[in-house]
Amino acid sequence: MGSERAKGLARGMFNRHATRYEATFAGKHSARMKKAALACLEGPLRGALLDVGCGPGLLLATLAANYPELRLAGLDIAPEMIRVATERLGVRAEIKLGDAESLPWEDAS
């Protein structure tokens, strides 16, 4: 399957599930991965963090609540996920539409 076709399929699926993502199998699996990732963090976090494939912004919301000094950004391929994440995080995180193959930020930012 071509990369662009795969992206289109993913975009469509995640757009359909954006408002109820947490209740889906993918959302439950993602919650376990996020919990494991958060358990690996030690000490105060500083600087900036980019969540690639941020979905509805659940990991970013947890980080925002626990690390107020951390600059947060999220990237997702699905416009509906971007809408949900932006509603959840407001101005606390910079949420952009795009994919990991072509980040919409300057290098080293």
One Martini backbone bead per residue (centre of mass of N, CA, C, O) as a GRO file, in nm:
protein
  109
    1MET     BB    1   0.097   0.036   0.023
    2GLY     BB    2   0.079   0.352  -0.005
    3SER     BB    3   0.149   0.623   0.178
    4GLU     BB    4  -0.094   0.804   0.096
    5ARG     BB    5  -0.310   0.591   0.139
    6ALA     BB    6  -0.252   0.536   0.437
    7LYS     BB    7  -0.305   0.823   0.531
    8GLY     BB    8  -0.600   0.836   0.437
    9LEU     BB    9  -0.705   0.606   0.612
   10ALA     BB   10  -0.619   0.722   0.884
   11ARG     BB   11  -0.766   0.990   0.865
   12GLY     BB   12  -1.052   0.872   0.845
   13MET     BB   13  -1.055   0.707   1.108
   14PHE     BB   14  -0.978   0.941   1.306
   15ASN     BB   15  -1.211   1.128   1.235
   16ARG     BB   16  -1.443   0.931   1.327
   17HIS     BB   17  -1.300   0.893   1.643
   18ALA     BB   18  -1.228   1.159   1.796
   19THR     BB   19  -1.474   1.197   2.015
   20ARG     BB   20  -1.422   0.856   2.100
   21TYR     BB   21  -1.130   0.739   2.132
   22GLU     BB   22  -1.105   0.624   2.428
   23ALA     BB   23  -1.324   0.378   2.351
   24THR     BB   24  -1.131   0.254   2.175
   25PHE     BB   25  -0.891   0.035   2.109
   26ALA     BB   26  -0.676   0.246   2.035
   27GLY     BB   27  -0.720   0.421   2.291
   28LYS     BB   28  -0.649   0.202   2.501
   29HIS     BB   29  -0.367   0.145   2.397
   30SER     BB   30  -0.265   0.437   2.419
   31ALA     BB   31  -0.299   0.463   2.727
   32ARG     BB   32  -0.080   0.254   2.797
   33MET     BB   33   0.154   0.399   2.656
   34LYS     BB   34   0.135   0.665   2.813
   35LYS     BB   35   0.181   0.551   3.093
   36ALA     BB   36   0.463   0.439   3.032
   37ALA     BB   37   0.593   0.706   2.945
   38LEU     BB   38   0.541   0.866   3.211
   39ALA     BB   39   0.708   0.664   3.395
   40CYS     BB   40   0.993   0.760   3.256
   41LEU     BB   41   0.975   1.022   3.392
   42GLU     BB   42   1.210   1.259   3.528
   43GLY     BB   43   1.170   1.509   3.683
   44PRO     BB   44   1.200   1.804   3.555
   45LEU     BB   45   1.061   1.955   3.283
   46ARG     BB   46   1.215   2.107   2.997
   47GLY     BB   47   1.111   2.302   2.741
   48ALA     BB   48   1.024   2.086   2.472
   49LEU     BB   49   0.728   1.911   2.331
   50LEU     BB   50   0.651   1.654   2.090
   51ASP     BB   51   0.343   1.513   1.970
   52VAL     BB   52   0.328   1.250   1.762
   53GLY     BB   53   0.015   1.172   1.734
   54CYS     BB   54  -0.192   1.329   1.946
   55GLY     BB   55  -0.470   1.350   1.879
   56PRO     BB   56  -0.682   1.456   2.148
   57GLY     BB   57  -0.454   1.540   2.379
   58LEU     BB   58  -0.395   1.360   2.637
   59LEU     BB   59  -0.093   1.382   2.693
   60LEU     BB   60  -0.076   1.690   2.689
   61ALA     BB   61  -0.270   1.736   2.928
   62THR     BB   62  -0.097   1.595   3.138
   63LEU     BB   63   0.156   1.767   3.099
   64ALA     BB   64   0.025   2.043   3.156
   65ALA     BB   65  -0.056   1.973   3.456
   66ASN     BB   66   0.259   1.879   3.549
   67TYR     BB   67   0.418   2.096   3.331
   68PRO     BB   68   0.406   2.434   3.313
   69GLU     BB   69   0.701   2.493   3.165
   70LEU     BB   70   0.620   2.334   2.924
   71ARG     BB   71   0.646   2.316   2.590
   72LEU     BB   72   0.375   2.250   2.362
   73ALA     BB   73   0.322   1.999   2.099
   74GLY     BB   74   0.111   1.901   1.815
   75LEU     BB   75   0.059   1.615   1.588
   76ASP     BB   76  -0.171   1.552   1.311
   77ILE     BB   77  -0.352   1.398   1.036
   78ALA     BB   78  -0.634   1.475   1.174
   79PRO     BB   79  -0.854   1.729   1.186
   80GLU     BB   80  -1.037   1.627   1.420
   81MET     BB   81  -0.811   1.591   1.626
   82ILE     BB   82  -0.725   1.884   1.627
   83ARG     BB   83  -0.989   1.998   1.731
   84VAL     BB   84  -0.997   1.843   2.001
   85ALA     BB   85  -0.718   1.929   2.110
   86THR     BB   86  -0.772   2.235   2.103
   87GLU     BB   87  -1.009   2.231   2.297
   88ARG     BB   88  -0.851   2.101   2.537
   89LEU     BB   89  -0.581   2.315   2.531
   90GLY     BB   90  -0.572   2.556   2.370
   91VAL     BB   91  -0.288   2.759   2.439
   92ARG     BB   92  -0.099   2.535   2.576
   93ALA     BB   93  -0.085   2.427   2.270
   94GLU     BB   94   0.064   2.350   1.963
   95ILE     BB   95  -0.154   2.267   1.699
   96LYS     BB   96  -0.097   2.049   1.413
   97LEU     BB   97  -0.119   1.975   1.081
   98GLY     BB   98   0.026   1.650   0.997
   99ASP     BB   99   0.341   1.482   0.942
  100ALA     BB  100   0.645   1.317   1.009
  101GLU     BB  101   0.765   1.368   0.709
  102SER     BB  102   0.652   1.690   0.752
  103LEU     BB  103   0.728   1.924   0.947
  104PRO     BB  104   0.568   2.241   1.065
  105TRP     BB  105   0.876   2.307   1.148
  106GLU     BB  106   1.158   2.411   1.234
  107ASP     BB  107   1.456   2.330   1.272
  108ALA     BB  108   1.535   2.316   1.610
  109SER     BB  109   1.246   2.402   1.760
   0.00000   0.00000   0.00000
